[in-house]
Amino acid sequence: MSKLIDVGSVGAYFESPEDPRHARNRKHLLVDIVVIAVCGIIGGLDGRTTIHRWSALHEE
């Protein structure tokens, strides 16, 4: 039996860390990247390329 995960709670958990990237390299919010990565890993994706492809297909 699978559990539903509230994406908002995952995002809220990761909002507090400070973003170490330089301001000019911040195309996306760090919390958005982390939430997408967590969702991809939970969904069984196995690397950054597959996570990127999956997120591009599910952008909306």
Secondary structure, 3 states (H helix, E strand, C coil): CCCCCCHHHHHHHCCCCCCCCCHHHCCCCHHHHHHHHHHHHHCCCCCHHHHHHHHHHCCC
